[in-house]
Amino acid sequence: MAIRMEGGEAHLVGDWTESGVAENLNSLMLLLDQSEASGFRHLCIDCGRIDGTDFGCLQLLNVWMMCARLRGIEPKLLHVNDGMQQAMKKFGLTSFTDSFTGIS
């Protein structure tokens, strides 16, 4: 799993399951710090290269999005597959509401 940053867009890559939660948390916080330091007010998060995810990582992403908003950065999710989208709705992960753009 990895996060690649290009301008105001982050690309989440690989396996985003429970086994990588700690690594993902550090990467997401670094991404948030970099975005804030760069003055970004909007951050697109491309989920199109995620190979797998689970509830733990969806919770992590949900909380991270809340933190981003508290810091004045509005995150938008790009290319969210149907499985992720359904899981987010099923588990009531509220930070994802109205955050989808270009859902695939």
TORKESE-511732 format. One line per 8 residues: their letters; for each residue x, y, z of N, C-alpha, C. Coordinates in steps of 0.05 Angstrom, whole numbers, plus 5000, padded with zeros to 4 digits. Layout:
residues N
a	X Y Z X Y Z X Y Z  ... .
This chain:
residues 104
mairmegg	5017 4977 5000 5000 5000 5000 5018 5025 5000  5007 5046 4988 5023 5070 4986 5005 5094 4981  5015 5117 4986 5002 5142 4978 5022 5158 4961  5013 5166 4937 5029 5182 4920 5016 5209 4917  5031 5230 4921 5020 5257 4920 5030 5271 4894  5012 5282 4879 5018 5298 4855 5001 5323 4856  5014 5345 4863 4999 5370 4866 4978 5368 4887  4954 5375 4881 4932 5373 4900 4916 5347 4898 .
eahlvgdw	4929 5326 4888 4916 5300 4885 4933 5278 4897  4920 5262 4914 4933 5239 4926 4923 5214 4913  4940 5194 4908 4933 5169 4896 4937 5147 4917  4916 5134 4926 4918 5112 4944 4923 5086 4928  4944 5071 4934 4952 5049 4917 4955 5024 4934  4946 5001 4923 4951 4975 4935 4930 4966 4954  4939 4949 4973 4921 4936 4992 4917 4954 5016  4893 4963 5020 4886 4980 5043 4868 4965 5062 .
tesgvaen	4880 4944 5074 4865 4928 5093 4877 4932 5121  4866 4919 5141 4874 4922 5169 4903 4919 5174  4916 4902 5159 4945 4897 5164 4962 4922 5160  4953 4941 5145 4969 4965 5140 4959 4990 5153  4941 4988 5172 4928 5012 5184 4949 5031 5196  4969 5021 5211 4989 5039 5223 5005 5053 5202  5013 5039 5182 5029 5052 5160 5012 5073 5146  4987 5066 5141 4969 5084 5127 4964 5109 5143 .
lnslmlll	4961 5106 5169 4956 5129 5186 4979 5149 5185  5003 5139 5187 5026 5157 5185 5027 5171 5158  5022 5156 5137 5023 5167 5109 5001 5188 5106  4977 5183 5116 4955 5202 5114 4960 5227 5129  4972 5225 5153 4978 5249 5169 5000 5265 5155  5020 5252 5144 5040 5267 5129 5028 5281 5105  5010 5268 5091 4996 5280 5068 4981 5305 5077  4967 5302 5099 4952 5325 5110 4970 5348 5117 .
dqseasgf	4992 5342 5130 5012 5363 5137 5023 5377 5112  5029 5361 5092 5040 5372 5067 5019 5390 5053  4995 5380 5052 4973 5395 5039 4969 5422 5053  4968 5421 5079 4964 5446 5095 4987 5465 5090  5012 5455 5091 5036 5472 5087 5036 5484 5059  5025 5470 5039 5025 5479 5012 5002 5499 5007  4984 5501 5026 4962 5520 5023 4938 5508 5008  4938 5482 5004 4915 5470 4990 4890 5472 5007 .
rhlcidcg	4868 5480 4995 4842 5481 5009 4824 5458 4999  4832 5445 4978 4818 5422 4967 4838 5400 4961  4831 5376 4967 4849 5353 4962 4833 5331 4950  4840 5323 4926 4827 5300 4912 4842 5275 4920  4827 5254 4927 4839 5229 4936 4829 5208 4916  4848 5199 4899 4841 5179 4878 4843 5151 4890  4819 5138 4891 4817 5111 4903 4817 5089 4881  4822 5097 4857 4821 5078 4834 4842 5056 4833 .
ridgtdfg	4863 5060 4848 4885 5040 4848 4886 5023 4874  4865 5025 4889 4863 5008 4914 4855 4980 4905  4871 4960 4914 4866 4932 4908 4846 4920 4927  4847 4928 4952 4828 4917 4972 4827 4935 4996  4804 4934 5009 4800 4950 5033 4783 4935 5052  4782 4944 5077 4765 4932 5097 4753 4954 5115  4737 4946 5134 4724 4965 5151 4743 4983 5166  4765 4971 5176 4785 4986 5192 4797 5009 5176 .
clqllnvw	4804 5004 5151 4816 5025 5134 4795 5045 5126  4770 5036 5122 4749 5055 5115 4744 5074 5139  4745 5063 5163 4742 5080 5187 4765 5100 5189  4789 5090 5184 4813 5107 5184 4810 5130 5164  4802 5124 5140 4798 5145 5120 4776 5164 5128  4755 5154 5140 4733 5170 5149 4743 5191 5170  4757 5182 5190 4768 5199 5211 4788 5219 5199  4804 5210 5181 4824 5227 5169 4810 5250 5154 .
mmcarlrg	4788 5243 5140 4773 5264 5125 4762 5285 5145  4753 5276 5168 4743 5295 5188 4765 5313 5197  4789 5301 5202 4812 5317 5210 4820 5338 5188  4819 5329 5164 4825 5348 5142 4806 5372 5142  4780 5366 5146 4761 5388 5146 4765 5407 5170  4773 5396 5193 4780 5413 5216 4803 5431 5210  4821 5423 5192 4844 5439 5185 4839 5457 5161  4814 5458 5152 4807 5475 5130 4812 5464 5102 .
iepkllhv	4815 5438 5100 4820 5425 5074 4795 5408 5068  4784 5411 5044 4760 5396 5036 4769 5372 5018  4767 5348 5029 4775 5324 5013 4752 5315 4995  4759 5306 4971 4741 5294 4952 4752 5267 4943  4735 5247 4943 4743 5220 4935 4737 5216 4905  4757 5207 4890 4755 5201 4862 4756 5171 4857  4741 5162 4837 4743 5134 4828 4738 5114 4850  4717 5117 4865 4710 5099 4886 4694 5076 4874 .
ndgmqqam	4703 5051 4878 4689 5029 4865 4663 5023 4880  4646 5008 4868 4619 5002 4879 4621 4989 4907  4640 4970 4910 4643 4956 4936 4650 4975 4958  4669 4993 4954 4676 5012 4974 4653 5031 4980  4640 5040 4959 4617 5059 4962 4595 5046 4979  4588 5021 4973 4567 5007 4988 4575 5003 5017  4600 4995 5022 4610 4991 5049 4609 5017 5065  4616 5039 5053 4616 5065 5067 4587 5072 5075 .
kkfgltsf	4568 5067 5058 4540 5073 5064 4530 5054 5085  4536 5028 5082 4527 5007 5101 4536 5013 5129  4561 5021 5133 4572 5026 5159 4567 5055 5169  4554 5071 5153 4547 5098 5162 4571 5116 5167  4591 5113 5150 4615 5130 5153 4609 5157 5142  4603 5176 5160 4590 5201 5153 4608 5221 5138  4634 5219 5141 4652 5238 5127 4652 5234 5097  4642 5211 5088 4642 5206 5059 4617 5219 5046 .
tdsftgis	4597 5228 5061 4574 5240 5050 4582 5264 5033  4573 5265 5009 4578 5288 4991 4608 5291 4985  4624 5270 4988 4652 5273 4982 4661 5258 4957  4642 5246 4943 4649 5231 4919 4649 5249 4895  4669 5245 4878 4671 5259 4853 4681 5238 4833  4669 5236 4810 4678 5218 4790 4678 5189 4799  4656 5181 4812 4654 5153 4822 4654 5134 4798  4670 5113 4801 4670 5093 4779 4661 5066 4790 .
